[in-house]
């Protein structure tokens, strides 16, 4: 039977401290995401790109159709990660995503409402376990530089900050819950601060960027601009003008799909 882990906190950590910590973590994510958007100029890029492609649109996309496209993005790219062709990668991502949602939501509920019921401790532990399963599956067997390039799994780069801190947070959370160890609690706090406070240096903000990119892509399909990419055969002069790679302008349309014929594991 899983119990609320926050009920076993040391006496010097009051409920108000835990609630303040949760609020600070949310603020770190919010501010970090804004800084990431400003630093990478994501919003500016989408705005400029939308204006640039508008002149190539063949039809106007109405407000109702835009709402429908947004709902498709939520159903496909967000809720089911339908953009992943690799089903193993998709399952790994879904485990981590829903595990993270369960873990965060149940943490907030239990921090502010300690007597909220037995379902929240269950979701908290289940979420942490799902994160570990999905994350370790990705880290050890799916990660490109491990699977395709033959690098060792223990080689860590700055780009790995998000996944490493996420795995560490879930691992130390479970260790703290099962052992009530002060060391595990401290490591859990440190790793979660790195996770939520390192948004500007990690891929955390990517989870907000991806839906916008998917929406932008679907809009260009609907209005006919197609991001200036070829949509039919390259025999059509107008389609050849759309191709960004000069070497492939006159190539057959099926050329370039070799990457999908077999897994890239030739290291």
LINQUIMO-V450090 format. One line per field, one symbol per residue. phi: phi as a letter, one per 40 degrees, with the letter a starting at -180 (. if undefined). psi: psi as a letter, one per 40 degrees, with the letter a starting at -180 (. if undefined). burial: b if it has 24 or more other C-alpha atoms within 12 Angstrom, else e. A space follows every 50 residues. Layout:
phi->???
psi->???
burial->???
This chain:
phi->.cbccccbcdccbcdcccccccccccccccccccccccccfccccccccc cccdcbcbaccccccccccccccccccccbfccccccccccccccccccc cdccccccccccbdbchcccdcccccccccccccccdcccbbddccccbg cccccbbcccdcccccccccccccccccbfccccccccccccccccccdc bbcdcccccdcccccdcccccccgcffgccbbccccdcccccccbccbdb ccccchcccccaccbbc
psi->hhihdeeeiidegidddddddddddddddddddddddddefddddddddd ddedeeieihhidddddddddddddcdcdefeehdhdddddddddddddd ddddddddddddgdfeieddddddddddddddddddddddedhdedddee iidehhideeddddddddddddddddddefhdddddddddddddddefdd eaededddddddddddddddddeedfffihebiedhdddddehehddede iideieeddediigff.
burial->eebbbbbebeeeeeeeebeebbeebeebbeebbeebeeeeeeeeebeeeb eebbeeeeeeeeeeeeeebbebbeeebbeebebeeeeebbbbbbbbbbbb ebbbbbbbbbbbebeeeebbbbbbbbbbbbbbbbbbbbbbbbbebeeeee eeeeeeeeebbbbbbbbbbbbbbbbbbeeeeeebbebbbbbbbbbbbbbb bbbbbebbbebbbbbbbbbbbbbebbbbbbeeeeeeeebbebbeeeeebe eeeeeeeeeeeeeeeee
